[in-house]
Amino acid sequence: MWCWRLMEWISWIERKTNEEVLRTVGEKRTLIDAIRGRRWKMVGHALRHPEELHNIILEGMIEGKKTAGRPRNSYIGQIKIDAKVKTFKELKEKARNRLEWRIGVVTQPSG
């Protein structure tokens, strides 16, 4: 992102977001979209196979104390945000319908 800012002479004082810079130069976030798409496909596969190890790991809870401060967004939490669902149960139900899940992969928004 810094290369676009240098080429467009955008100073850090201007406080432009990365999305605004990308819009200015007419580019899209391709790496983020690729990561989001692969994550979406992997989780869909894992949720459709409940007996496999990766699904057991995804559903598992970590024991111990919580750390102080704002809780970090978990892997499943980010998938729930991307899928626009509130609970893990809704996410599993959505993953069982492969056609709906694949449509979600294609229509994932950038950023």
C-alpha positions in Angstrom: 0.0 0.0 0.0 2.9 2.3 0.8 4.0 2.2 -2.9 0.6 3.6 -4.1 0.8 6.3 -1.4 4.2 7.3 -2.6 3.3 7.3 -6.3 0.1 9.4 -5.6 2.0 11.8 -3.2 -0.5 10.9 -0.4 0.9 12.1 3.0 0.2 10.3 6.2 -1.1 13.6 7.5 -4.1 13.3 5.0 -5.4 10.3 7.0 -6.8 8.5 4.0 -7.8 4.9 4.5 -6.3 2.1 2.4 -9.7 1.7 0.7 -9.7 5.3 -0.4 -6.1 5.0 -1.8 -7.1 1.9 -3.7 -10.2 3.6 -5.1 -7.9 6.6 -6.2 -5.6 4.3 -8.2 -8.3 2.1 -9.5 -7.1 -1.2 -7.9 -8.8 -3.9 -5.9 -7.6 -5.9 -2.9 -6.7 -9.2 -4.6 -4.6 -10.8 -1.9 -7.2 -10.2 0.8 -10.0 -11.6 -1.5 -7.9 -14.7 -2.2 -7.3 -15.3 1.5 -10.9 -14.8 2.3 -12.1 -17.1 -0.5 -9.7 -19.9 0.6 -10.7 -19.6 4.2 -14.3 -19.7 3.2 -13.9 -22.9 1.2 -11.8 -24.6 3.9 -14.3 -23.9 6.6 -17.2 -25.0 4.4 -15.5 -28.3 3.8 -14.7 -28.7 7.5 -18.2 -28.0 8.7 -19.7 -30.5 6.2 -17.5 -33.3 7.7 -18.3 -33.4 11.4 -16.3 -36.5 12.2 -13.0 -35.3 10.9 -10.2 -33.8 13.1 -10.2 -30.3 11.6 -13.9 -29.9 12.5 -13.3 -31.1 16.0 -10.5 -28.5 16.3 -12.8 -25.7 14.9 -15.5 -26.5 17.4 -13.2 -26.9 20.4 -12.9 -24.4 23.2 -9.6 -23.4 24.7 -9.3 -23.9 28.5 -7.9 -21.3 30.8 -8.3 -17.7 31.8 -9.2 -14.9 29.4 -6.6 -12.2 29.0 -7.3 -8.6 29.9 -8.6 -6.1 27.3 -10.7 -6.4 24.2 -11.1 -10.0 23.1 -9.4 -10.8 19.8 -11.6 -11.9 16.9 -11.3 -15.7 16.5 -11.1 -17.6 13.3 -14.7 -18.8 13.6 -15.7 -15.3 14.7 -14.4 -13.9 11.4 -16.1 -16.6 9.4 -19.4 -15.8 11.2 -18.9 -12.1 10.3 -18.2 -13.0 6.6 -21.2 -15.3 6.5 -23.4 -12.7 8.2 -24.7 -15.1 10.8 -24.9 -14.8 14.6 -24.3 -18.3 15.9 -22.1 -21.2 15.1 -25.2 -23.4 14.6 -26.4 -21.0 11.9 -23.0 -21.2 10.3 -23.1 -25.0 10.2 -26.6 -25.1 8.7 -25.5 -22.6 6.0 -22.4 -24.8 5.2 -24.6 -27.9 4.7 -26.2 -26.2 1.7 -23.2 -26.4 -0.7 -24.9 -24.2 -3.4 -25.6 -21.4 -0.9 -22.1 -21.7 0.5 -20.5 -21.4 -2.9 -22.6 -18.4 -3.7 -21.2 -16.9 -0.5 -17.7 -17.5 -1.7 -18.3 -15.7 -4.9 -20.1 -12.7 -3.4 -17.6 -12.1 -0.5 -17.1 -8.3 -0.2 -13.6 -6.8 -0.2 -12.4 -5.3 3.1 
